[in-house]
Amino acid sequence: MHSFMGGGLFCAMVGNILLVVSMATDYWMQYRLSGSFAHQGLWRYCMSGKCYMQTDSIGETTHHRGALKPTYWNATRALMILSGMSCFAGIIAGILSFAHFSAFERFNRSFAAGIMFFISTLFVLLAMAIYTGVTVNFLGKRFGDWRFSWSYILGWVALLMTFFAGIFYMCAYRMHECRRGGGPTR
């Protein structure tokens, strides 16, 4: 049981770090614009060695200095932030699941941690799906020479890590329930 929780905690911590790095970096997409290379993240876009903040308000779609700034970024940002917060809450619950407090006997912390990791996985899946769909269907047609970059890939790896953290914690929960005699009856 503890080995599952340890593996889950490792996956969750790596996943949360990857979520933060993915959100904070400017390499979700790279493209060629007017003969020079440009790249963009969720918060900034960079071209000709200079980076510019994306300062959209919700509901706007503008084209400023060659970088398209649609509202789907706001949705992607919000979902990635929620994913990171859910993963962090799962890490706290996961750490607490190693402790045995009598006040929490009715509340299984390993189950709660697993649920938080699955919620984090769902949020990052939605964020990546929105970003991917809009990028392929809209930006991919706008820029001829473009590709997803390493920040985007880290988001997908973070999804896998949070998913496996949830699997590990659910396995730990099932082992704990079977040891207590609360397993399924036949």
RODO-2510 file (C-alpha; in nm, 4 decimals, decimal comma):
residues 186
     n   res          X          Y          Z
     1     m     0,0000     0,0000     0,0000
     2     h     0,2744     0,2453     0,0917
     3     s     0,4664     0,1662    -0,2265
     4     f     0,1590     0,2579    -0,4329
     5     m     0,1212     0,5806    -0,2383
     6     g     0,4916     0,6592    -0,2773
     7     g     0,4743     0,5970    -0,6517
     8     g     0,1608     0,8071    -0,6749
     9     l     0,3202     1,0885    -0,4793
    10     f     0,6260     1,0811    -0,7052
    11     c     0,4081     1,0925    -1,0189
    12     a     0,1985     1,3732    -0,8725
    13     m     0,4968     1,5875    -0,7783
    14     v     0,6574     1,5416    -1,1207
    15     g     0,3209     1,6092    -1,2855
    16     n     0,2667     1,9275    -1,0852
    17     i     0,6156     2,0546    -1,1679
    18     l     0,5543     1,9822    -1,5368
    19     l     0,2195     2,1641    -1,5208
    20     v     0,3844     2,4745    -1,3763
    21     v     0,6725     2,4667    -1,6258
    22     s     0,4319     2,4109    -1,9147
    23     m     0,2128     2,7031    -1,8088
    24     a     0,5021     2,9399    -1,7424
    25     t     0,7032     2,8899    -2,0607
    26     d     0,6482     3,0432    -2,4035
    27     y     0,6946     2,7426    -2,6304
    28     w     0,3484     2,5980    -2,6836
    29     m     0,3658     2,6753    -3,0544
    30     q     0,6409     2,7837    -3,2924
    31     y     0,5835     2,9315    -3,6347
    32     r     0,7427     3,1378    -3,9091
    33     l     0,6027     3,4868    -3,9545
    34     s     0,7323     3,7325    -4,2145
    35     g     1,0492     3,5312    -4,2598
    36     s     1,1391     3,5143    -3,8898
    37     f     1,0663     3,2533    -3,6291
    38     a     0,8169     3,3265    -3,3528
    39     h     0,6870     3,1288    -3,0575
    40     q     0,4049     3,1675    -2,8130
    41     g     0,2872     3,0381    -2,4809
    42     l    -0,0238     3,0966    -2,2769
    43     w     0,0917     3,4333    -2,1447
    44     r     0,3326     3,5808    -2,4018
    45     y     0,4340     3,5611    -2,7638
    46     c     0,7859     3,6264    -2,8871
    47     m     0,9194     3,7349    -3,2246
    48     s     1,2454     3,8848    -3,3460
    49     g     1,3996     3,8357    -3,0030
    50     k     1,1328     4,0384    -2,8194
    51     c     0,8448     3,9064    -2,6127
    52     y     0,5055     4,0710    -2,5686
    53     m     0,2385     4,0083    -2,3091
    54     q    -0,0952     3,8801    -2,4267
    55     t    -0,3277     4,1260    -2,2584
    56     d    -0,6642     4,0150    -2,3903
    57     s    -0,9782     4,0553    -2,1949
    58     i    -1,2318     3,7744    -2,2170
    59     g    -1,4379     3,7908    -2,5318
    60     e    -1,1849     3,9666    -2,7534
    61     t    -1,0146     3,8240    -3,0549
    62     t    -0,7474     4,0567    -3,1876
    63     h    -0,4527     4,0403    -3,4183
    64     h    -0,1624     4,2393    -3,2739
    65     r     0,1883     4,2396    -3,4235
    66     g     0,1126     3,9177    -3,6068
    67     a     0,0108     3,7131    -3,3025
    68     l    -0,3448     3,5955    -3,2797
    69     k    -0,4903     3,6221    -2,9276
    70     p    -0,8260     3,4413    -2,9079
    71     t    -1,0268     3,3703    -2,5953
    72     y    -0,9474     3,0008    -2,5991
    73     w    -0,6211     3,0941    -2,4285
    74     n    -0,8194     3,2223    -2,1323
    75     a    -0,9979     2,8883    -2,1096
    76     t    -0,6705     2,6992    -2,1463
    77     r    -0,5037     2,9162    -1,8814
    78     a    -0,7909     2,8750    -1,6353
    79     l    -0,8080     2,4986    -1,6804
    80     m    -0,4304     2,4599    -1,6452
    81     i    -0,4353     2,6661    -1,3246
    82     l    -0,7241     2,4588    -1,1872
    83     s    -0,5342     2,1442    -1,2802
    84     g    -0,2257     2,2603    -1,0920
    85     m    -0,4327     2,3534    -0,7870
    86     s    -0,6141     2,0171    -0,7900
    87     c    -0,2862     1,8326    -0,8220
    88     f    -0,1365     2,0323    -0,5333
    89     a    -0,4413     1,9549    -0,3150
    90     g    -0,3990     1,5882    -0,4066
    91     i    -0,0328     1,6023    -0,3069
    92     i    -0,1284     1,7429     0,0351
    93     a    -0,3931     1,4700     0,0796
    94     g    -0,1409     1,2143    -0,0448
    95     i     0,1194     1,3209     0,2095
    96     l    -0,1409     1,3153     0,4855
    97     s    -0,2427     0,9632     0,3829
    98     f     0,0897     0,8388     0,5200
    99     a    -0,0069     0,9657     0,8665
   100     h    -0,2582     0,7861     1,0855
   101     f    -0,4780     1,0376     1,2652
   102     s    -0,7710     0,8897     1,4519
   103     a    -0,9802     1,2010     1,3818
   104     f    -0,9742     1,1162     1,0120
   105     e    -1,0714     0,7485     1,0260
   106     r    -1,3982     0,8039     0,8396
   107     f    -1,2233     1,0076     0,5703
   108     n    -0,9853     0,8061     0,3545
   109     r    -0,7093     1,0404     0,2451
   110     s    -0,5673     0,8072    -0,0189
   111     f    -0,9091     0,7950    -0,1888
   112     a    -0,9344     1,1762    -0,1696
   113     a    -0,5846     1,2130    -0,3160
   114     g    -0,6724     0,9781    -0,6024
   115     i    -0,9894     1,1741    -0,6791
   116     m    -0,7968     1,5042    -0,6763
   117     f    -0,5414     1,3609    -0,9195
   118     f    -0,8186     1,2435    -1,1522
   119     i    -0,9804     1,5887    -1,1339
   120     s    -0,6423     1,7413    -1,2188
   121     t    -0,6144     1,5009    -1,5136
   122     l    -0,9589     1,6032    -1,6359
   123     f    -0,8743     1,9745    -1,6180
   124     v    -0,5457     1,9365    -1,8045
   125     l    -0,7151     1,7118    -2,0631
   126     l    -0,9786     1,9781    -2,1273
   127     a    -0,7131     2,2512    -2,1478
   128     m    -0,4987     2,0556    -2,3910
   129     a    -0,8006     1,9537    -2,6014
   130     i    -0,9199     2,3144    -2,6322
   131     y    -0,5741     2,4421    -2,7208
   132     t    -0,5085     2,1593    -2,9665
   133     g    -0,8440     2,1862    -3,1403
   134     v    -0,8323     2,5605    -3,1907
   135     t    -0,4660     2,5607    -3,2878
   136     v    -0,5069     2,2881    -3,5500
   137     n    -0,8351     2,4208    -3,6904
   138     f    -0,7576     2,7930    -3,6842
   139     l    -0,3935     2,8825    -3,6303
   140     g    -0,2639     2,5904    -3,8352
   141     k    -0,4438     2,7314    -4,1369
   142     r    -0,3255     3,0859    -4,0654
   143     f     0,0445     2,9994    -4,0416
   144     g     0,1856     2,7664    -4,3021
   145     d     0,5025     2,6657    -4,1229
   146     w     0,4097     2,5916    -3,7598
   147     r     0,4431     2,3173    -3,4998
   148     f     0,3638     2,2432    -3,1388
   149     s     0,6654     2,2849    -2,9160
   150     w     0,8099     2,1516    -2,5912
   151     s     0,5914     2,3471    -2,3437
   152     y     0,2862     2,1944    -2,5095
   153     i     0,4397     1,8465    -2,4909
   154     l     0,5111     1,8951    -2,1196
   155     g     0,1386     1,9583    -2,0712
   156     w     0,0588     1,6170    -2,2198
   157     v     0,3268     1,4477    -2,0091
   158     a     0,1824     1,6194    -1,6998
   159     l    -0,1566     1,4732    -1,7934
   160     l    -0,0085     1,1235    -1,7931
   161     m     0,1715     1,1793    -1,4630
   162     t    -0,1402     1,3045    -1,2831
   163     f    -0,3421     1,0156    -1,4288
   164     f    -0,0915     0,7576    -1,3051
   165     a    -0,0805     0,9299    -0,9651
   166     g    -0,4576     0,8809    -0,9446
   167     i    -0,4233     0,5147    -1,0451
   168     f    -0,1567     0,4536    -0,7795
   169     y    -0,3638     0,6156    -0,5060
   170     m    -0,6777     0,4245    -0,6051
   171     c    -0,4766     0,1006    -0,5887
   172     a    -0,3520     0,2005    -0,2422
   173     y    -0,7097     0,2735    -0,1368
   174     r    -0,8303    -0,0668    -0,2615
   175     m    -0,5476    -0,2445    -0,0804
   176     h    -0,6329    -0,0585     0,2396
   177     e    -1,0026    -0,1452     0,2080
   178     c    -0,9257    -0,5120     0,1423
   179     r    -0,6994    -0,5271     0,4501
   180     r    -0,9706    -0,3741     0,6673
   181     g    -1,2155    -0,6334     0,5482
   182     g    -1,4183    -0,3783     0,3576
   183     g    -1,3565    -0,5418     0,0244
   184     p    -1,6320    -0,6458    -0,2109
   185     t    -1,8545    -0,9304    -0,0980
   186     r    -1,9503    -1,2121    -0,3282
***
